[in-house]
């Protein structure tokens, strides 16, 4: 959308953004309302950050070189949507496991 608006290409916009140091960061959703440190696997990517909450080089499943599956969601996160998202994500992971992936 930005590329269309400025009569450019997606690649050129990305290159320019990176040259300015505007890069996304991985953040964890605080599922405990800041009462305790939250170490959840609910993550989101944002440009409104200065560091990653998790290492992008963490080992998957605790085994170096192993492969994993990431379930991505999109759209606004609002009150009442979390249960549906959790159900969809968990159902997806169960189906993947049943397939042996």
Beta strands, then each sheet from edge to edge (+ up, - down):
strand 1: 25-28
strand 2: 43-46
sheet 1: 1+ 2-
end
